[in-house]
């Protein structure tokens, strides 16, 4: 399971026991949208090859 923790500057990610950070600019570049308009599903797609979406996507702006 992948854990995502969002803040104003980016996302802390825990994936298969490894922790790392995705900066806001990287998320914007990868998703081609403003950080607050990207969704948690967009970020999950950046991390996992074949993510299992068990919930509806949520905008990062709504999470913050």
Secondary structure, DSSP 8 states (H G I E B T S, - for coil): -EEEEEETTEEEEEETTEEEEEEHHHHHHHHTS-GGGSBHHHHHHHH-SS----S---BHHHH-
